């Protein structure tokens, strides 16, 4: 894979020169950072060298709320929205975000089922990922066997070095992006590549050091699979506030519900909406019946709490071949009850006699 170098000051020129309908990038803030829409008229300070953003790529591919149908109507036919067809560039994603996108692809783009809303946005998306230089205190990707830098799944990846970034194209889209801005890139020197690699090693060490207390002797998939019938779930769920924050912020959670409402569209009087849902909420999986609602299959919080953990670390690997968690740590930051998924996994590990 050819490596290039781009100066820090030329990165905005690269992003805006791609001709995309919208450009989003990780911006620097006094506290943390987020991915925001960038504007050439009011350029923002990019925060690629800081901790991963609060927002992941999920919102760009799987919006929190969208209309999926209008009915009854003899003439209404679903058509992709202009927004879904527009090319968007999202810059500043991390390796965990790319891993999460791979999980969402498995869910929404399958051989026997393709979500048209998701697939259109996925095809229109251009990703620029960045190696982690400064992991957040909650990051734990290495505990799951992952790296804080991307090996694949990106269109263009940037590795921070002095004065700029070592860049690589990882897809046909990425090669087109680099070629479109060829004048901004030059071939990276061996010294620059070595500096990028040293930064990767340093970040891995930081993550290993900060997560040493939560390291497990056995793989998390095996630990959770053996804990399905564990009688400690009530105790482990004690901190959960049942707010759904972890599901909302998680880059891999993909549960949704459909509901109908009146429509102001001339195509039909009613519309069907798709919105994010959370398996932790008491309303999740409720069923229609006499009295308005039958009993939910998981009436107790401990059951729903256990289900979320087991799904990510046992059932999803069994059905999809991947862990359903990427170790980004966003759920730890968002938890109103102060829960820490790393500690939960550590607590689930059997104590050797």
C-alpha positions in Angstrom: 0.0 0.0 0.0 1.5 3.3 -1.1 2.0 5.8 1.7 1.7 9.6 1.2 2.3 12.7 3.3 -0.1 15.7 3.6 0.7 18.8 5.5 -1.7 19.6 8.4 -2.7 22.9 6.9 -3.8 21.2 3.6 -6.2 18.7 5.1 -9.2 21.1 4.9 -8.3 21.7 1.2 -8.3 17.9 0.7 -11.7 17.4 2.3 -13.5 20.3 0.6 -11.8 19.6 -2.7 -13.6 16.2 -3.1 -16.8 17.7 -4.4 -19.0 16.1 -1.7 -22.4 17.5 -0.9 -21.4 17.6 2.8 -18.2 17.4 4.7 -18.1 16.4 8.4 -15.0 16.3 10.5 -13.8 15.9 14.1 -13.4 19.4 15.6 -11.5 20.5 18.7 -13.4 21.8 21.7 -12.4 22.9 25.2 -13.8 19.7 26.6 -13.6 16.7 24.3 -14.5 16.8 20.6 -17.3 15.9 18.3 -17.9 15.4 14.6 -19.6 18.4 13.1 -20.5 19.7 9.6 -17.7 21.8 8.3 -18.1 25.0 6.4 -15.6 26.7 4.2 -16.9 30.1 5.2 -16.3 29.4 8.9 -13.5 26.9 9.1 -13.3 25.0 12.3 -10.1 23.7 14.1 -9.8 20.0 13.3 -9.3 17.8 16.3 -7.7 14.7 14.7 -4.9 14.5 17.2 -7.2 14.4 20.3 -9.3 11.7 21.8 -12.0 10.0 19.7 -15.1 12.0 19.1 -18.3 11.6 21.1 -20.2 10.9 17.9 -19.6 7.8 15.8 -20.4 7.0 12.2 -23.7 5.4 13.1 -25.8 8.6 12.9 -24.7 9.1 9.3 -25.8 5.7 8.2 -28.6 4.9 10.6 -30.4 8.1 11.6 -32.1 8.3 15.0 -35.4 8.9 13.2 -36.6 8.6 9.6 -39.8 8.0 7.6 -39.9 4.7 5.8 -43.4 4.6 4.2 -46.6 6.6 3.5 -49.9 4.8 3.3 -52.5 4.1 2.1 -51.6 5.4 -1.3 -52.1 4.0 -4.8 -49.4 6.3 -6.2 -46.8 6.4 -3.5 -43.6 4.5 -4.2 -40.5 4.7 -2.0 -37.7 6.7 -3.5 -34.4 7.5 -2.0 -34.3 11.0 -0.5 -31.9 13.5 -2.0 -30.0 13.4 1.3 -29.4 9.6 1.0 -28.0 9.9 -2.5 -25.7 12.8 -1.7 -22.0 12.0 -1.2 -20.8 12.8 2.3 -17.3 12.8 3.7 -16.8 12.0 7.3 -13.2 12.7 8.6 -11.8 11.9 12.0 -13.2 8.4 12.5 -11.1 5.9 14.5 -10.4 2.2 14.1 -13.2 1.4 16.5 -15.7 3.4 14.4 -14.7 1.5 11.2 -15.1 -1.8 13.1 -18.5 -0.7 14.2 -19.4 0.1 10.6 -18.5 -3.5 9.6 -20.9 -4.7 12.2 -23.7 -2.5 11.0 -23.0 -3.7 7.4 -23.5 -7.3 8.6 -26.9 -6.3 10.1 -28.3 -4.0 7.4 -26.7 -5.4 4.2 -27.2 -9.2 4.0 -27.6 -11.6 1.1 -31.3 -12.1 1.7 -32.0 -8.7 3.1 -30.8 -5.2 2.3 -32.0 -2.1 4.1 -32.4 0.4 1.2 -32.0 3.4 3.5 -28.8 2.2 5.0 -27.2 0.8 1.8 -27.7 4.1 -0.1 -26.1 6.1 2.7 -23.3 3.5 3.0 -22.5 3.7 -0.7 -22.5 7.5 -0.6 -20.2 7.8 2.4 -16.5 8.5 2.1 -14.5 7.8 5.3 -11.2 9.4 6.4 -10.0 7.7 9.5 -7.2 8.7 11.8 -4.8 6.8 14.1 -5.5 7.3 17.7 -2.7 9.4 19.2 -4.4 10.1 22.6 -6.8 7.4 23.8 -9.7 8.4 26.1 -9.6 7.1 29.6 -12.6 4.9 28.8 -11.1 3.4 25.6 -10.4 -0.4 25.8 -10.2 -1.7 22.2 -7.0 -3.6 23.0 -8.7 -5.6 25.7 -10.8 -7.0 22.9 -7.8 -7.8 20.7 -8.1 -4.8 18.5 -5.7 -2.0 17.6 -6.0 1.8 18.0 -5.3 2.2 14.3 -7.0 0.9 11.2 -5.7 -1.9 9.1 -8.7 -1.9 6.7 -12.2 -0.6 6.3 -11.2 2.9 5.5 -11.2 4.9 2.3 -8.3 7.1 3.4 -6.4 6.7 6.7 -4.2 9.4 8.3 -1.4 8.7 10.8 -0.3 11.8 12.8 3.4 12.8 12.4 5.2 16.1 12.8 3.8 18.7 10.5 1.0 16.6 9.1 -0.1 13.0 8.4 1.0 9.8 6.7 -1.9 8.9 4.4 -2.9 5.6 2.9 -5.8 4.8 0.5 -7.6 1.6 1.5 -10.3 1.3 -1.2 -11.2 2.3 -4.7 -13.1 5.3 -3.3 -10.0 6.2 -1.3 -7.7 6.0 -4.3 -10.0 8.2 -6.2 -10.0 10.7 -3.3 -6.2 10.8 -3.2 -5.9 11.1 -7.0 -8.5 14.0 -7.0 -6.2 15.9 -4.7 -2.8 14.6 -5.9 -1.2 18.0 -5.7 -1.7 18.1 -2.0 0.1 14.8 -1.4 3.7 13.7 -1.8 5.3 10.3 -1.1 6.0 9.8 2.6 9.6 9.3 3.6 10.8 6.2 5.5 11.4 8.5 8.5 7.8 9.7 8.4 6.4 6.1 8.2 8.7 5.1 11.1 7.4 8.0 13.1 3.8 7.0 12.4 4.5 3.4 13.4 6.2 4.6 16.6 3.1 6.6 17.5 1.0 3.5 17.0 3.2 1.5 19.3 3.1 4.2 21.9 -0.7 4.4 21.8 -1.0 0.6 22.2 1.2 0.8 25.3 -0.9 3.6 26.8 -4.0 1.5 26.3 -2.4 -1.6 27.8 -1.2 0.4 30.8 -4.6 2.1 31.5 -6.5 -1.1 31.1 -4.2 -3.5 32.9 -6.5 -3.8 35.9 -9.3 -5.1 33.8 -7.3 -7.6 31.8 -8.8 -11.1 31.9 -7.1 -14.4 31.7 -9.8 -15.8 29.4 -11.4 -14.3 26.3 -14.5 -12.2 26.9 -16.6 -14.2 24.5 -16.0 -17.4 26.5 -16.5 -15.5 29.8 -19.9 -14.1 28.8 -21.0 -17.3 27.1 -20.5 -19.2 30.3 -22.3 -16.5 32.3 -25.7 -16.7 30.5 -27.3 -18.5 33.5 -25.2 -16.7 36.1 -27.2 -15.8 39.2 -25.4 -12.5 39.7 -27.1 -10.5 37.0 -29.4 -8.8 39.5 -26.3 -7.6 41.4 -24.4 -6.6 38.3 -27.4 -4.6 37.0 -27.8 -2.6 40.2 -26.0 0.5 38.8 -28.1 0.6 35.6 -30.5 3.6 35.5 -32.4 2.1 32.6 -31.9 5.3 30.6 -30.8 3.8 27.3 -27.8 6.2 27.0 -25.4 3.3 26.4 -27.5 2.0 23.5 -27.9 5.5 22.0 -24.2 6.3 22.1 -23.0 2.9 21.1 -21.7 2.8 17.5 -22.9 -0.8 17.0 -26.3 -0.9 18.7 -28.9 -1.2 15.9 -32.3 -1.9 17.5 -35.2 0.1 16.2 -38.9 0.3 16.4 -41.6 1.2 13.9 -44.6 3.4 14.7 -47.3 5.1 12.6 -48.6 8.6 12.8 -50.6 11.1 10.8 -48.8 12.5 7.8 -49.0 15.9 6.1 -47.7 14.4 2.9 -50.1 14.6 0.0 -49.1 11.1 -1.0 -51.0 9.5 1.9 -52.7 10.3 5.2 -50.4 8.1 7.3 -46.7 7.6 7.6 -44.5 4.9 9.2 -41.4 6.1 11.2 -38.3 4.1 12.2 -36.6 5.3 15.4 -33.8 4.0 17.6 -34.8 1.7 20.4 -32.9 0.2 23.4 -33.2 -3.3 24.7 -32.7 -1.9 28.2 -36.0 -0.1 28.2 -39.1 -1.7 29.8 -41.1 -0.9 26.7 -38.7 -2.9 24.5 -40.3 -6.0 22.8 -43.8 -5.2 24.3 -46.6 -7.0 22.5 -50.2 -6.1 21.7 -53.0 -7.8 23.5 -55.9 -7.6 25.9 -55.6 -4.6 28.1 -53.3 -2.8 25.7 -50.1 -4.9 26.3 -49.1 -8.4 27.1 -46.2 -9.1 29.4 -42.8 -8.3 27.9 -40.6 -11.3 27.5 -38.0 -9.6 29.8 -40.1 -7.9 32.5 -37.1 -7.4 34.9 -34.2 -5.0 34.4 -31.7 -7.7 35.2 -33.0 -9.7 32.3 -32.7 -6.9 29.9 -29.3 -5.9 31.2 -28.0 -9.4 30.9 -29.5 -9.7 27.4 -27.6 -6.6 26.1 -24.2 -7.9 27.4 -24.8 -11.5 26.3 -25.9 -10.4 22.8 -22.7 -8.3 22.3 -20.2 -10.8 23.6 -21.8 -14.2 23.0 -24.8 -14.3 20.6 -23.5 -11.9 18.1 -20.2 -13.7 17.7 -22.1 -17.0 17.4 -24.3 -15.7 14.6 -22.1 -13.1 12.9 -18.5 -14.1 13.7 -17.7 -10.8 15.4 -17.9 -9.3 18.8 -20.8 -6.8 19.0 -18.6 -4.4 21.0 -15.6 -2.5 19.6 -14.2 -1.2 22.9 -14.7 2.5 22.1 -15.7 3.2 25.7 -18.5 5.6 24.8 -21.0 3.7 26.9 -18.7 4.1 30.0 -18.7 7.9 29.4 -22.5 8.1 28.9 -23.6 5.8 31.7 -25.7 7.8 34.2 -25.2 5.0 36.8 -21.5 5.1 36.6 -21.2 1.6 35.2 -18.0 0.4 33.5 -18.3 -2.4 31.0 -14.6 -3.3 31.6 -15.3 -4.0 35.3 -18.5 -5.9 34.4 -16.5 -8.3 32.2 -13.8 -8.6 34.9 -16.5 -9.4 37.5 -18.0 -12.1 35.3 -14.7 -14.0 35.0 -14.8 -17.0 37.3 -12.3 -16.8 40.1 -9.8 -19.6 39.9 -9.7 -21.8 43.0 
